[in-house]
């Protein structure tokens, strides 16, 4: 945990506070940082799905087990 001073756009902070439903500056900033990390994780998952990276969908043995008889 770090304590720091930053200049923050009050209007933007209020808008983010409304979106996140937070009440304090700390809670709003922490929530916004968490949301950025969640968005990046979603982007990485989408990239992986787009190129089928790490998926076994091309493996005939794996896919044969996916279908029920």
Secondary structure, 3 states (H helix, E strand, C coil): CCCCCCCCCHHHHHHHHHHHCCCCHHHHHHHHHHHHHHHHHHHHHHHHHHHCCCCCCCCHHHHHHHCCC
